[in-house]
Amino acid sequence: MKRKMTIAATALLCFVLLFGGCGQKEMDPEAFYVYYLNIDYTGIVPVEYEMEAKDPEKQIREALAALSSETQSVEYTKTIPSAVKVEDFRMDSGMLSLYFDRNYKELETYTEVMVRAAVVKTLLQIDGISNITFYVADNPLTDSSGQLVGAMDNNSFIDDFGQETESLRSTTLTLYYASADGQSLVREEKEVYYSSNVALERLVIEYLMKKPDIENAQSVFPSNTKLLSVSVTDGVCYVSLDSTFQNQNNNISENVAIYSIVNSLTELDQINKVQITFSGKESQIYPNQNTGGTVLYEKNPSIVIEDNAGDEEEDIYIE
């Protein structure tokens, strides 16, 4: 079933206003605040905090510990999830570099923006810090569209995300993953938040690369597969991957590997066919395929296990 995009107005309003509960709190300009995520993960909450450390380096450590610690509140929760670790930090002429482990990249796009805002707004209160750069597994942080995030300062996150209201969206993606035995496809419907400057076709591929949430399913993408490009012209989606995709798990059939991508992309209204190439060159998915010429794949519902399709109830959107 094709899905329609919509702005999740209610959730976004809380996020746009930034301070949890859809309203700003009056803050003491002389106090130090730790910014936590609200309990619904729809905004961040400034909580007054008494800093014990005096030295800036020790204050950074103390603030990061607070951001990573469980709270006793029913209104907000810790900012940095348990699975994400800050492995190191470095200060140089007012520039703070934070080094997160690779689990940071597993954060949902919507949650990651809030985590980033909360960490930056907390640490910028420490004397001597003028901007902050995030690194993940020693690489500079990139956003969901692959662009470098770069150094962030007080101008990066404003108290009212007015201009973000129209750019942050919600949609339900229909994704197809390989079954446990690799001989069929199983369907997962996933509600996601994303920036409007990220193409939906790229979002689909990025989620297919991740481990599915449903049981008895697996991604057809070998680890470290790189998406080189994805674009849509006249109803055809052109996907370029690196050759890592050819190093398939032996139990995943050729059709399943192909149609995990094709069936997922053709769920989008603007896509009817898919071409898959490697490094921008026309090539078959597998060397032993002898179809010849340019191949445009269309949806193949015959290999989908319908028992895993879930309810077909009408979608409900917040307008």
N, C-alpha and C positions, 0 to 999 in steps of 0.2 A: 504494500500500500504506500502510495506517495505521501510524504509528510509536508505540512505547511509550517513555515517559520512564524514565530510570534514573539513579541517583547513580553517578558514575564514582568508585568508592570508592578505588581505588589512587591515581589522580592527585590526588584531593582530599585524601588523607591527607598527601601531601607538601606540598600547598599550605596545609593547615590548620596544620601544624607550622611553616610559614613559612620556616624556614631550610633551604635546599636539602639534598637527600639524606635527607629524612624524619627528621632529628634536629637538635637545636640544638647550636651550638658554644659553648664557654665563651668569654666575651668579656671583654676588659680594659676596665673602666669608665673608665679614663683615656685610652684610645685613640680615634682617629677611625676610623669605618668607612664605606666606600662599599658600598651595597647593589646587587648585580647580580642579573640573572635567571639561574637555573640553566640548563644547556644544553638541558634538556628543556622549558623554559618552564612548569614545574610548581611553582616556588617561587622565593624570593629568597635570596641568599647574602651575608652580611656579610663584607667583605674589609678587613682593616686597611690604613689608608692614612695616609701621612705628609703632612700638610697643610703646604705651603710658605708660603702667604699668611698674613698676620697680621690684616689689616683684614677685617672681616666681609663687606663688599661683594666684595672680591677672593676671599675664601674661597667665597662663593656661586658666583662665576664658575669657580673652580677645581674645585669639586665638580660643577657642571653639565658641565664639560668631561670630567671623569672618567666621569660617568654616560653620556656620549655617545661615549666613545672605545672602540675595539676592544680586547679583552683578549687575552692570550696563553694563557689558561687553557683546558683541555679540560673544565672543570667548570662554568664560568659564562661568560656573555656580557654585552655592554653592555646597560644598562637602557633607554636612550632610543634607539629604532630610527633608522636613518639617514634615513628619510623624514620623521621628526618633528623639528621645530626649535623651540627656545626662543627666541622673538623678542625678549623683553624681561623684565625683572623689576623690581619696585619694593618698597622697604621703608618701612613707616610704623608707628612705635610697636610694633615687634615683630611686625607682620603682614607676611608676605612674599607678594606676588602674582606668580605665574609666568604668562607669556603664551606659549602654544603656538600654532603655526600650525594651520590647519584639518585637516591630515593626522592630528592626534591623534585626531580622531573616527573615523578609519578603523580604529583598533585594535580587535581582537576584545574582547568584553566581559571574558572571562577574563584576557587579557593586560593589558588596561587597568588592572584592579584591582591586578595585581602591579606594573606600572610605577608607578602612583600611590603604592602603599605604599613601594616602594623609594626613590623620589625624596623623599617626605616624611620617611621615617625617616633618610635621609642628611642632608638639609638642617636638620632640627631639632636636630642636634648642634652647629650653629654658634651661638655666643653671640649673644643678642639676638633670636633668632627664636622666637616663642611659638606661632605657627600659620601655616599656608600655605593659600592659595587658588589654584586652577587656573582659568585662562581659556583658551578656545579661540577663535581668530579674534575676540578682544576680548569674547567672551561668557562669562559664568560657566559652568563645566563642569556638565553635567547627566548623571545616570546613564542606564542603558538604559531606565528607565521614565519618563524625562523630569523627574525630581526634581533640584533643585539639590543639588550635593554640598556646597558651602559650605566654610567654613574647617576645616582638619584639623590636629590636634595629636597629642600622644603617646597620647591615649586613642582615636584613630581607628583605629589599627592595633596590635593587641596581638600578642605573640609567639606565642600559641597561639590560632588563630582558632576556638576551641571552638564558639562559637555559630554560626559560618558553616558547620560541617560539614553540617548538614541543609538549608542554604539554597542551596548552590552545586550545580548539577546539570549533566548532560550529556545531549544528545539528538541524534538525527539528523533534520534537517528535509528534506523533499522539496519542492524549489522549482522553479517553472516560469518560464522566461524566454523572451523572444521570440527566434526564430531570427534569423540575420543578415539575411535578407530580410524579416523582420517578418510572415511569413504563417503561421507555425507556432509551436508551443511546443517547447522542449527542456528536459529534466529534469536537475536537478543535486541530488545528495544530499550534504548538508553536515553534518558533526558540529560542534556548537556547545556552548559552555559558557555558562551563564546563571544568574542569581539566581532562586530560586523565587518571589520577589515580582514577577517580570516575567511577564506573561501570554504564553503561547506564540503566541497570535494576533498580538500586537504584535511579537513577535520575528520572525515570518514576514514581516510587512510591512516591518520595518526591513531585513531581509536582501534582500528584493526590490528595495528602493530602491538597493542597492549594485550595483556592477559584478559580474557573475557571474565565478566562477573558471574555468568551462569556456569553450572556444573556440567561435567562431561563434554567440555568444549575446549578448543585450543586455537591459538592464532596460527595462521599459515605463514607468517613472516618469521624467518630465522632471526635470532638476535643479531643486532648490529646492522640490519638491513637499512639502507638509506633511501629516502624518497628524494629524488633529484628534482623533479618538477611534476606539477599536475595542473591541467588547464582544461577548459571546456569551450568548444567552438561548434556551433550549429548542432547541438545535441550530442556531440561526441566528446567523451572525456579522454584526454591523452595523459597517460601515467608513465613516468620514466623512473625506473628503479635502478639501483646498482646491481651487479651480478650476484650479490650475496643471496638474493631471492632464489636463485637456482639451486642453492645448497639445501634443498628441502629435506625435512624429516621423512625418513623412508616410508613411514606408514601413511603419509598424506598423499592421496592420489592427485594426478595432474589436474583433472577437472575440478576437484575441490579447491586446490591452490588458486586456480584461475578464477573460479566463480565466487569465491569468497570476496574477491575484489569487485568483480563485475556486478554481482547481485546487490552488493551493498551500495555501490555508486548509482546504479540504475533505480534505486529507491528514491533518489532525488528527482524533483520535477523536471529539472533542466537537462537530465542525462538519459539518453536512450541506448547508446552504444559506448563501448570502451576499447581503446587500443592501449596495449602495454608494451613498452620498449625498455631497453637497458642502455643507460648512459646516453640517451637521446637517439640511439640507433635502432632501426627496426630489427627485431629479433624475436624468435619464438621463445615462449616461456621455458620450454625444455628443448635441449639439442636434438632429441629423437623425434620431435614433431616435424612432419614434412608437409605442412599445409601450404607453404609457399605464399609469397606476396604479403601484403598488408592484411592483418586480421582485425576485424572489428567484431568484438564479442557482444552479444545481447544477453539479456537475463535468461537464466536457466532454472526454473523453479522445480524441475523434476528431481534434483538431488537434495532438496531441502526436506528435513524431517519435520513434517507438519505437527507432530505431537509436541514439539518444542516451540511452536509458534506463539503460544500464549493467547490471551484473550484478544478478541477482535472488536472490543467495544469501541464506541466512538471516542475520539480523543477530546479531552477537556482542556481548554486553554484559558489563561487569565488575560483578558483584554484590557 
